[in-house]
């Protein structure tokens, strides 16, 4: 019976949604430097057509 209902304007909800979406896009482009799971990123990358592990060794 003592519930409090807070009114949040539509514009504020839209602003918060856009912030969440922008943060998601930013994190997909610039991943956090410290991975959450604590494991280094072992995904290979291509440099000038050569696939290389993050440690620097070329893939055979």
Beta strands, then each sheet from edge to edge (+ up, - down):
strand 1: 45-47
strand 2: 50-52
sheet 1: 1+ 2-
end
